[in-house]
Amino acid sequence: MRHKFEVGQAVVPANPRKDRHHVYYIIQLIPETSYEPQYRIQEVKSGIACVVAETDIKVAEVRPT
């Protein structure tokens, strides 16, 4: 299965909790190990990184600052 997103792309959770809308950047494409592509992402403000499945994220509509 091919990865839908690319390294450096801004994404957000597909189903955000409450009113929080954190923006993450894809920092690594995880090699295929399951039925669905996975990514290592990093939150912009806190720097916290985690691994997510492709269905857990969607493209962020980042506004220029």
mmCIF file of the N, C-alpha and C atoms, coordinates in Angstrom:
data_MODEL
# 
_entry.id   MODEL 
# 
loop_
_atom_site.group_PDB 
_atom_site.id 
_atom_site.type_symbol 
_atom_site.label_atom_id 
_atom_site.label_alt_id 
_atom_site.label_comp_id 
_atom_site.label_asym_id 
_atom_site.label_entity_id 
_atom_site.label_seq_id 
_atom_site.pdbx_PDB_ins_code 
_atom_site.Cartn_x 
_atom_site.Cartn_y 
_atom_site.Cartn_z 
_atom_site.occupancy 
_atom_site.B_iso_or_equiv 
_atom_site.pdbx_formal_charge 
_atom_site.auth_seq_id 
_atom_site.auth_comp_id 
_atom_site.auth_asym_id 
_atom_site.auth_atom_id 
_atom_site.pdbx_PDB_model_num 
ATOM 1   N N  . MET A 1 1  ? 0.831   -1.179 0.000  1.00 0.00 ? 1  MET A N  1 
ATOM 2   C CA . MET A 1 1  ? 0.000   0.000  0.000  1.00 0.00 ? 1  MET A CA 1 
ATOM 3   C C  . MET A 1 1  ? 0.881   1.251  0.000  1.00 0.00 ? 1  MET A C  1 
ATOM 4   N N  . ARG A 1 2  ? 0.511   2.229  -0.780 1.00 0.00 ? 2  ARG A N  1 
ATOM 5   C CA . ARG A 1 2  ? 1.283   3.461  -0.866 1.00 0.00 ? 2  ARG A CA 1 
ATOM 6   C C  . ARG A 1 2  ? 0.862   4.456  0.213  1.00 0.00 ? 2  ARG A C  1 
ATOM 7   N N  . HIS A 1 3  ? 1.825   5.278  0.624  1.00 0.00 ? 3  HIS A N  1 
ATOM 8   C CA . HIS A 1 3  ? 1.539   6.347  1.570  1.00 0.00 ? 3  HIS A CA 1 
ATOM 9   C C  . HIS A 1 3  ? 0.823   7.493  0.854  1.00 0.00 ? 3  HIS A C  1 
ATOM 10  N N  . LYS A 1 4  ? -0.205  8.018  1.475  1.00 0.00 ? 4  LYS A N  1 
ATOM 11  C CA . LYS A 1 4  ? -0.991  9.116  0.923  1.00 0.00 ? 4  LYS A CA 1 
ATOM 12  C C  . LYS A 1 4  ? -0.331  10.468 1.196  1.00 0.00 ? 4  LYS A C  1 
ATOM 13  N N  . PHE A 1 5  ? 0.372   10.580 2.324  1.00 0.00 ? 5  PHE A N  1 
ATOM 14  C CA . PHE A 1 5  ? 1.001   11.830 2.742  1.00 0.00 ? 5  PHE A CA 1 
ATOM 15  C C  . PHE A 1 5  ? 2.509   11.769 2.536  1.00 0.00 ? 5  PHE A C  1 
ATOM 16  N N  . GLU A 1 6  ? 3.163   12.925 2.577  1.00 0.00 ? 6  GLU A N  1 
ATOM 17  C CA . GLU A 1 6  ? 4.608   13.017 2.370  1.00 0.00 ? 6  GLU A CA 1 
ATOM 18  C C  . GLU A 1 6  ? 5.287   13.634 3.578  1.00 0.00 ? 6  GLU A C  1 
ATOM 19  N N  . VAL A 1 7  ? 6.579   13.376 3.725  1.00 0.00 ? 7  VAL A N  1 
ATOM 20  C CA . VAL A 1 7  ? 7.369   13.985 4.795  1.00 0.00 ? 7  VAL A CA 1 
ATOM 21  C C  . VAL A 1 7  ? 7.310   15.504 4.634  1.00 0.00 ? 7  VAL A C  1 
ATOM 22  N N  . GLY A 1 8  ? 7.076   16.202 5.749  1.00 0.00 ? 8  GLY A N  1 
ATOM 23  C CA . GLY A 1 8  ? 6.996   17.659 5.742  1.00 0.00 ? 8  GLY A CA 1 
ATOM 24  C C  . GLY A 1 8  ? 5.587   18.199 5.593  1.00 0.00 ? 8  GLY A C  1 
ATOM 25  N N  . GLN A 1 9  ? 4.647   17.342 5.258  1.00 0.00 ? 9  GLN A N  1 
ATOM 26  C CA . GLN A 1 9  ? 3.271   17.773 5.058  1.00 0.00 ? 9  GLN A CA 1 
ATOM 27  C C  . GLN A 1 9  ? 2.589   18.018 6.404  1.00 0.00 ? 9  GLN A C  1 
ATOM 28  N N  . ALA A 1 10 ? 1.773   19.079 6.482  1.00 0.00 ? 10 ALA A N  1 
ATOM 29  C CA . ALA A 1 10 ? 1.021   19.408 7.691  1.00 0.00 ? 10 ALA A CA 1 
ATOM 30  C C  . ALA A 1 10 ? -0.273  18.612 7.727  1.00 0.00 ? 10 ALA A C  1 
ATOM 31  N N  . VAL A 1 11 ? -0.554  17.999 8.883  1.00 0.00 ? 11 VAL A N  1 
ATOM 32  C CA . VAL A 1 11 ? -1.763  17.202 9.059  1.00 0.00 ? 11 VAL A CA 1 
ATOM 33  C C  . VAL A 1 11 ? -2.397  17.520 10.412 1.00 0.00 ? 11 VAL A C  1 
ATOM 34  N N  . VAL A 1 12 ? -3.647  17.131 10.545 1.00 0.00 ? 12 VAL A N  1 
ATOM 35  C CA . VAL A 1 12 ? -4.377  17.272 11.807 1.00 0.00 ? 12 VAL A CA 1 
ATOM 36  C C  . VAL A 1 12 ? -5.083  15.949 12.079 1.00 0.00 ? 12 VAL A C  1 
ATOM 37  N N  . PRO A 1 13 ? -5.501  15.721 13.339 1.00 0.00 ? 13 PRO A N  1 
ATOM 38  C CA . PRO A 1 13 ? -6.251  14.493 13.628 1.00 0.00 ? 13 PRO A CA 1 
ATOM 39  C C  . PRO A 1 13 ? -7.544  14.443 12.817 1.00 0.00 ? 13 PRO A C  1 
ATOM 40  N N  . ALA A 1 14 ? -7.900  13.288 12.307 1.00 0.00 ? 14 ALA A N  1 
ATOM 41  C CA . ALA A 1 14 ? -9.123  13.132 11.536 1.00 0.00 ? 14 ALA A CA 1 
ATOM 42  C C  . ALA A 1 14 ? -10.356 13.322 12.416 1.00 0.00 ? 14 ALA A C  1 
ATOM 43  N N  . ASN A 1 15 ? -10.246 12.941 13.671 1.00 0.00 ? 15 ASN A N  1 
ATOM 44  C CA . ASN A 1 15 ? -11.341 13.090 14.641 1.00 0.00 ? 15 ASN A CA 1 
ATOM 45  C C  . ASN A 1 15 ? -10.797 13.757 15.906 1.00 0.00 ? 15 ASN A C  1 
ATOM 46  N N  . PRO A 1 16 ? -10.623 15.092 15.872 1.00 0.00 ? 16 PRO A N  1 
ATOM 47  C CA . PRO A 1 16 ? -10.019 15.781 17.021 1.00 0.00 ? 16 PRO A CA 1 
ATOM 48  C C  . PRO A 1 16 ? -10.880 15.681 18.277 1.00 0.00 ? 16 PRO A C  1 
ATOM 49  N N  . ARG A 1 17 ? -10.217 15.652 19.408 1.00 0.00 ? 17 ARG A N  1 
ATOM 50  C CA . ARG A 1 17 ? -10.908 15.618 20.699 1.00 0.00 ? 17 ARG A CA 1 
ATOM 51  C C  . ARG A 1 17 ? -11.252 17.041 21.111 1.00 0.00 ? 17 ARG A C  1 
ATOM 52  N N  . LYS A 1 18 ? -12.445 17.233 21.573 1.00 0.00 ? 18 LYS A N  1 
ATOM 53  C CA . LYS A 1 18 ? -12.938 18.538 22.036 1.00 0.00 ? 18 LYS A CA 1 
ATOM 54  C C  . LYS A 1 18 ? -12.717 19.602 20.967 1.00 0.00 ? 18 LYS A C  1 
ATOM 55  N N  . ASP A 1 19 ? -12.346 20.810 21.392 1.00 0.00 ? 19 ASP A N  1 
ATOM 56  C CA . ASP A 1 19 ? -12.146 21.916 20.455 1.00 0.00 ? 19 ASP A CA 1 
ATOM 57  C C  . ASP A 1 19 ? -10.682 22.086 20.067 1.00 0.00 ? 19 ASP A C  1 
ATOM 58  N N  . ARG A 1 20 ? -9.834  21.192 20.525 1.00 0.00 ? 20 ARG A N  1 
ATOM 59  C CA . ARG A 1 20 ? -8.397  21.307 20.225 1.00 0.00 ? 20 ARG A CA 1 
ATOM 60  C C  . ARG A 1 20 ? -8.143  20.979 18.774 1.00 0.00 ? 20 ARG A C  1 
ATOM 61  N N  . HIS A 1 21 ? -7.311  21.776 18.169 1.00 0.00 ? 21 HIS A N  1 
ATOM 62  C CA . HIS A 1 21 ? -7.006  21.574 16.757 1.00 0.00 ? 21 HIS A CA 1 
ATOM 63  C C  . HIS A 1 21 ? -5.493  21.717 16.577 1.00 0.00 ? 21 HIS A C  1 
ATOM 64  N N  . HIS A 1 22 ? -4.770  20.700 16.993 1.00 0.00 ? 22 HIS A N  1 
ATOM 65  C CA . HIS A 1 22 ? -3.314  20.717 16.917 1.00 0.00 ? 22 HIS A CA 1 
ATOM 66  C C  . HIS A 1 22 ? -2.850  20.386 15.500 1.00 0.00 ? 22 HIS A C  1 
ATOM 67  N N  . VAL A 1 23 ? -1.799  21.076 15.070 1.00 0.00 ? 23 VAL A N  1 
ATOM 68  C CA . VAL A 1 23 ? -1.215  20.809 13.760 1.00 0.00 ? 23 VAL A CA 1 
ATOM 69  C C  . VAL A 1 23 ? 0.055   19.990 13.968 1.00 0.00 ? 23 VAL A C  1 
ATOM 70  N N  . TYR A 1 24 ? 0.217   18.960 13.154 1.00 0.00 ? 24 TYR A N  1 
ATOM 71  C CA . TYR A 1 24 ? 1.366   18.077 13.199 1.00 0.00 ? 24 TYR A CA 1 
ATOM 72  C C  . TYR A 1 24 ? 2.044   18.092 11.833 1.00 0.00 ? 24 TYR A C  1 
ATOM 73  N N  . TYR A 1 25 ? 3.328   17.756 11.829 1.00 0.00 ? 25 TYR A N  1 
ATOM 74  C CA . TYR A 1 25 ? 4.051   17.595 10.564 1.00 0.00 ? 25 TYR A CA 1 
ATOM 75  C C  . TYR A 1 25 ? 4.531   16.160 10.468 1.00 0.00 ? 25 TYR A C  1 
ATOM 76  N N  . ILE A 1 26 ? 4.464   15.603 9.284  1.00 0.00 ? 26 ILE A N  1 
ATOM 77  C CA . ILE A 1 26 ? 4.959   14.249 9.061  1.00 0.00 ? 26 ILE A CA 1 
ATOM 78  C C  . ILE A 1 26 ? 6.481   14.311 9.037  1.00 0.00 ? 26 ILE A C  1 
ATOM 79  N N  . ILE A 1 27 ? 7.108   13.534 9.909  1.00 0.00 ? 27 ILE A N  1 
ATOM 80  C CA . ILE A 1 27 ? 8.569   13.531 9.968  1.00 0.00 ? 27 ILE A CA 1 
ATOM 81  C C  . ILE A 1 27 ? 9.170   12.232 9.440  1.00 0.00 ? 27 ILE A C  1 
ATOM 82  N N  . GLN A 1 28 ? 8.324   11.194 9.281  1.00 0.00 ? 28 GLN A N  1 
ATOM 83  C CA . GLN A 1 28 ? 8.842   9.928  8.757  1.00 0.00 ? 28 GLN A CA 1 
ATOM 84  C C  . GLN A 1 28 ? 7.703   9.057  8.252  1.00 0.00 ? 28 GLN A C  1 
ATOM 85  N N  . LEU A 1 29 ? 7.946   8.381  7.126  1.00 0.00 ? 29 LEU A N  1 
ATOM 86  C CA . LEU A 1 29 ? 7.021   7.370  6.626  1.00 0.00 ? 29 LEU A CA 1 
ATOM 87  C C  . LEU A 1 29 ? 7.476   6.038  7.220  1.00 0.00 ? 29 LEU A C  1 
ATOM 88  N N  . ILE A 1 30 ? 6.590   5.349  7.894  1.00 0.00 ? 30 ILE A N  1 
ATOM 89  C CA . ILE A 1 30 ? 6.934   4.069  8.509  1.00 0.00 ? 30 ILE A CA 1 
ATOM 90  C C  . ILE A 1 30 ? 6.844   2.975  7.430  1.00 0.00 ? 30 ILE A C  1 
ATOM 91  N N  . PRO A 1 31 ? 7.875   2.137  7.309  1.00 0.00 ? 31 PRO A N  1 
ATOM 92  C CA . PRO A 1 31 ? 7.817   1.046  6.321  1.00 0.00 ? 31 PRO A CA 1 
ATOM 93  C C  . PRO A 1 31 ? 6.589   0.158  6.562  1.00 0.00 ? 31 PRO A C  1 
ATOM 94  N N  . GLU A 1 32 ? 6.087   -0.431 5.491  1.00 0.00 ? 32 GLU A N  1 
ATOM 95  C CA . GLU A 1 32 ? 4.887   -1.260 5.582  1.00 0.00 ? 32 GLU A CA 1 
ATOM 96  C C  . GLU A 1 32 ? 5.085   -2.422 6.549  1.00 0.00 ? 32 GLU A C  1 
ATOM 97  N N  . THR A 1 33 ? 4.230   -2.468 7.563  1.00 0.00 ? 33 THR A N  1 
ATOM 98  C CA . THR A 1 33 ? 4.258   -3.563 8.528  1.00 0.00 ? 33 THR A CA 1 
ATOM 99  C C  . THR A 1 33 ? 2.852   -4.010 8.896  1.00 0.00 ? 33 THR A C  1 
ATOM 100 N N  . SER A 1 34 ? 1.844   -3.302 8.381  1.00 0.00 ? 34 SER A N  1 
ATOM 101 C CA . SER A 1 34 ? 0.462   -3.657 8.699  1.00 0.00 ? 34 SER A CA 1 
ATOM 102 C C  . SER A 1 34 ? -0.420  -3.429 7.479  1.00 0.00 ? 34 SER A C  1 
ATOM 103 N N  . TYR A 1 35 ? -1.694  -3.551 7.659  1.00 0.00 ? 35 TYR A N  1 
ATOM 104 C CA . TYR A 1 35 ? -2.641  -3.400 6.567  1.00 0.00 ? 35 TYR A CA 1 
ATOM 105 C C  . TYR A 1 35 ? -2.819  -1.959 6.122  1.00 0.00 ? 35 TYR A C  1 
ATOM 106 N N  . GLU A 1 36 ? -2.276  -0.999 6.884  1.00 0.00 ? 36 GLU A N  1 
ATOM 107 C CA . GLU A 1 36 ? -2.486  0.415  6.612  1.00 0.00 ? 36 GLU A CA 1 
ATOM 108 C C  . GLU A 1 36 ? -1.179  1.195  6.775  1.00 0.00 ? 36 GLU A C  1 
ATOM 109 N N  . PRO A 1 37 ? -0.908  2.152  5.881  1.00 0.00 ? 37 PRO A N  1 
ATOM 110 C CA . PRO A 1 37 ? 0.309   2.958  6.023  1.00 0.00 ? 37 PRO A CA 1 
ATOM 111 C C  . PRO A 1 37 ? 0.322   3.713  7.357  1.00 0.00 ? 37 PRO A C  1 
ATOM 112 N N  . GLN A 1 38 ? 1.516   3.867  7.935  1.00 0.00 ? 38 GLN A N  1 
ATOM 113 C CA . GLN A 1 38 ? 1.677   4.581  9.194  1.00 0.00 ? 38 GLN A CA 1 
ATOM 114 C C  . GLN A 1 38 ? 2.722   5.673  9.042  1.00 0.00 ? 38 GLN A C  1 
ATOM 115 N N  . TYR A 1 39 ? 2.649   6.661  9.941  1.00 0.00 ? 39 TYR A N  1 
ATOM 116 C CA . TYR A 1 39 ? 3.514   7.832  9.887  1.00 0.00 ? 39 TYR A CA 1 
ATOM 117 C C  . TYR A 1 39 ? 3.994   8.202  11.283 1.00 0.00 ? 39 TYR A C  1 
ATOM 118 N N  . ARG A 1 40 ? 5.202   8.744  11.351 1.00 0.00 ? 40 ARG A N  1 
ATOM 119 C CA . ARG A 1 40 ? 5.666   9.372  12.591 1.00 0.00 ? 40 ARG A CA 1 
ATOM 120 C C  . ARG A 1 40 ? 5.389   10.857 12.389 1.00 0.00 ? 40 ARG A C  1 
ATOM 121 N N  . ILE A 1 41 ? 4.619   11.448 13.320 1.00 0.00 ? 41 ILE A N  1 
ATOM 122 C CA . ILE A 1 41 ? 4.268   12.856 13.227 1.00 0.00 ? 41 ILE A CA 1 
ATOM 123 C C  . ILE A 1 41 ? 4.753   13.592 14.461 1.00 0.00 ? 41 ILE A C  1 
ATOM 124 N N  . GLN A 1 42 ? 4.921   14.913 14.331 1.00 0.00 ? 42 GLN A N  1 
ATOM 125 C CA . GLN A 1 42 ? 5.389   15.727 15.451 1.00 0.00 ? 42 GLN A CA 1 
ATOM 126 C C  . GLN A 1 42 ? 4.516   16.969 15.557 1.00 0.00 ? 42 GLN A C  1 
ATOM 127 N N  . GLU A 1 43 ? 4.035   17.242 16.775 1.00 0.00 ? 43 GLU A N  1 
ATOM 128 C CA . GLU A 1 43 ? 3.181   18.396 17.029 1.00 0.00 ? 43 GLU A CA 1 
ATOM 129 C C  . GLU A 1 43 ? 4.014   19.668 16.941 1.00 0.00 ? 43 GLU A C  1 
ATOM 130 N N  . VAL A 1 44 ? 3.483   20.686 16.311 1.00 0.00 ? 44 VAL A N  1 
ATOM 131 C CA . VAL A 1 44 ? 4.232   21.915 16.038 1.00 0.00 ? 44 VAL A CA 1 
ATOM 132 C C  . VAL A 1 44 ? 4.673   22.631 17.314 1.00 0.00 ? 44 VAL A C  1 
ATOM 133 N N  . LYS A 1 45 ? 3.750   22.894 18.229 1.00 0.00 ? 45 LYS A N  1 
ATOM 134 C CA . LYS A 1 45 ? 4.063   23.701 19.424 1.00 0.00 ? 45 LYS A CA 1 
ATOM 135 C C  . LYS A 1 45 ? 4.841   22.944 20.488 1.00 0.00 ? 45 LYS A C  1 
ATOM 136 N N  . SER A 1 46 ? 4.404   21.729 20.824 1.00 0.00 ? 46 SER A N  1 
ATOM 137 C CA . SER A 1 46 ? 5.027   20.993 21.927 1.00 0.00 ? 46 SER A CA 1 
ATOM 138 C C  . SER A 1 46 ? 6.226   20.169 21.500 1.00 0.00 ? 46 SER A C  1 
ATOM 139 N N  . GLY A 1 47 ? 6.284   19.779 20.214 1.00 0.00 ? 47 GLY A N  1 
ATOM 140 C CA . GLY A 1 47 ? 7.371   18.934 19.746 1.00 0.00 ? 47 GLY A CA 1 
ATOM 141 C C  . GLY A 1 47 ? 7.167   17.459 20.045 1.00 0.00 ? 47 GLY A C  1 
ATOM 142 N N  . ILE A 1 48 ? 6.018   17.108 20.615 1.00 0.00 ? 48 ILE A N  1 
ATOM 143 C CA . ILE A 1 48 ? 5.727   15.716 20.932 1.00 0.00 ? 48 ILE A CA 1 
ATOM 144 C C  . ILE A 1 48 ? 5.530   14.936 19.632 1.00 0.00 ? 48 ILE A C  1 
ATOM 145 N N  . ALA A 1 49 ? 6.165   13.753 19.556 1.00 0.00 ? 49 ALA A N  1 
ATOM 146 C CA . ALA A 1 49 ? 6.081   12.913 18.359 1.00 0.00 ? 49 ALA A CA 1 
ATOM 147 C C  . ALA A 1 49 ? 5.363   11.613 18.694 1.00 0.00 ? 49 ALA A C  1 
ATOM 148 N N  . CYS A 1 50 ? 4.667   11.058 17.699 1.00 0.00 ? 50 CYS A N  1 
ATOM 149 C CA . CYS A 1 50 ? 3.993   9.772  17.867 1.00 0.00 ? 50 CYS A CA 1 
ATOM 150 C C  . CYS A 1 50 ? 3.807   9.124  16.498 1.00 0.00 ? 50 CYS A C  1 
ATOM 151 N N  . VAL A 1 51 ? 3.374   7.866  16.511 1.00 0.00 ? 51 VAL A N  1 
ATOM 152 C CA . VAL A 1 51 ? 3.106   7.134  15.276 1.00 0.00 ? 51 VAL A CA 1 
ATOM 153 C C  . VAL A 1 51 ? 1.594   7.000  15.138 1.00 0.00 ? 51 VAL A C  1 
ATOM 154 N N  . VAL A 1 52 ? 1.083   7.277  13.924 1.00 0.00 ? 52 VAL A N  1 
ATOM 155 C CA . VAL A 1 52 ? -0.353  7.187  13.674 1.00 0.00 ? 52 VAL A CA 1 
ATOM 156 C C  . VAL A 1 52 ? -0.617  6.435  12.374 1.00 0.00 ? 52 VAL A C  1 
ATOM 157 N N  . ALA A 1 53 ? -1.808  5.879  12.280 1.00 0.00 ? 53 ALA A N  1 
ATOM 158 C CA . ALA A 1 53 ? -2.254  5.231  11.050 1.00 0.00 ? 53 ALA A CA 1 
ATOM 159 C C  . ALA A 1 53 ? -2.790  6.298  10.102 1.00 0.00 ? 53 ALA A C  1 
ATOM 160 N N  . GLU A 1 54 ? -2.787  5.996  8.824  1.00 0.00 ? 54 GLU A N  1 
ATOM 161 C CA . GLU A 1 54 ? -3.218  6.954  7.810  1.00 0.00 ? 54 GLU A CA 1 
ATOM 162 C C  . GLU A 1 54 ? -4.663  7.415  8.014  1.00 0.00 ? 54 GLU A C  1 
ATOM 163 N N  . THR A 1 55 ? -5.542  6.542  8.472  1.00 0.00 ? 55 THR A N  1 
ATOM 164 C CA . THR A 1 55 ? -6.940  6.924  8.678  1.00 0.00 ? 55 THR A CA 1 
ATOM 165 C C  . THR A 1 55 ? -7.140  7.831  9.889  1.00 0.00 ? 55 THR A C  1 
ATOM 166 N N  . ASP A 1 56 ? -6.101  7.997  10.718 1.00 0.00 ? 56 ASP A N  1 
ATOM 167 C CA . ASP A 1 56 ? -6.206  8.841  11.910 1.00 0.00 ? 56 ASP A CA 1 
ATOM 168 C C  . ASP A 1 56 ? -5.856  10.301 11.649 1.00 0.00 ? 56 ASP A C  1 
ATOM 169 N N  . ILE A 1 57 ? -5.401  10.618 10.429 1.00 0.00 ? 57 ILE A N  1 
ATOM 170 C CA . ILE A 1 57 ? -4.998  11.992 10.117 1.00 0.00 ? 57 ILE A CA 1 
ATOM 171 C C  . ILE A 1 57 ? -5.614  12.455 8.800  1.00 0.00 ? 57 ILE A C  1 
ATOM 172 N N  . LYS A 1 58 ? -5.644  13.780 8.630  1.00 0.00 ? 58 LYS A N  1 
ATOM 173 C CA . LYS A 1 58 ? -6.095  14.373 7.376  1.00 0.00 ? 58 LYS A CA 1 
ATOM 174 C C  . LYS A 1 58 ? -5.260  15.619 7.113  1.00 0.00 ? 58 LYS A C  1 
ATOM 175 N N  . VAL A 1 59 ? -5.311  16.120 5.890  1.00 0.00 ? 59 VAL A N  1 
ATOM 176 C CA . VAL A 1 59 ? -4.521  17.282 5.492  1.00 0.00 ? 59 VAL A CA 1 
ATOM 177 C C  . VAL A 1 59 ? -4.949  18.494 6.309  1.00 0.00 ? 59 VAL A C  1 
ATOM 178 N N  . ALA A 1 60 ? -3.964  19.258 6.795  1.00 0.00 ? 60 ALA A N  1 
ATOM 179 C CA . ALA A 1 60 ? -4.242  20.481 7.547  1.00 0.00 ? 60 ALA A CA 1 
ATOM 180 C C  . ALA A 1 60 ? -4.402  21.650 6.594  1.00 0.00 ? 60 ALA A C  1 
ATOM 181 N N  . GLU A 1 61 ? -5.329  22.492 6.906  1.00 0.00 ? 61 GLU A N  1 
ATOM 182 C CA . GLU A 1 61 ? -5.486  23.733 6.149  1.00 0.00 ? 61 GLU A CA 1 
ATOM 183 C C  . GLU A 1 61 ? -4.698  24.801 6.893  1.00 0.00 ? 61 GLU A C  1 
ATOM 184 N N  . VAL A 1 62 ? -3.411  24.883 6.605  1.00 0.00 ? 62 VAL A N  1 
ATOM 185 C CA . VAL A 1 62 ? -2.508  25.792 7.306  1.00 0.00 ? 62 VAL A CA 1 
ATOM 186 C C  . VAL A 1 62 ? -2.616  27.168 6.672  1.00 0.00 ? 62 VAL A C  1 
ATOM 187 N N  . ARG A 1 63 ? -2.853  28.154 7.505  1.00 0.00 ? 63 ARG A N  1 
ATOM 188 C CA . ARG A 1 63 ? -2.942  29.538 7.020  1.00 0.00 ? 63 ARG A CA 1 
ATOM 189 C C  . ARG A 1 63 ? -1.568  30.184 7.116  1.00 0.00 ? 63 ARG A C  1 
ATOM 190 N N  . PRO A 1 64 ? -1.181  30.966 6.111  1.00 0.00 ? 64 PRO A N  1 
ATOM 191 C CA . PRO A 1 64 ? 0.111   31.657 6.175  1.00 0.00 ? 64 PRO A CA 1 
ATOM 192 C C  . PRO A 1 64 ? 0.156   32.617 7.355  1.00 0.00 ? 64 PRO A C  1 
ATOM 193 N N  . THR A 1 65 ? 1.320   32.718 7.983  1.00 0.00 ? 65 THR A N  1 
ATOM 194 C CA . THR A 1 65 ? 1.455   33.625 9.144  1.00 0.00 ? 65 THR A CA 1 
ATOM 195 C C  . THR A 1 65 ? 2.237   34.860 8.783  1.00 0.00 ? 65 THR A C  1 
# 
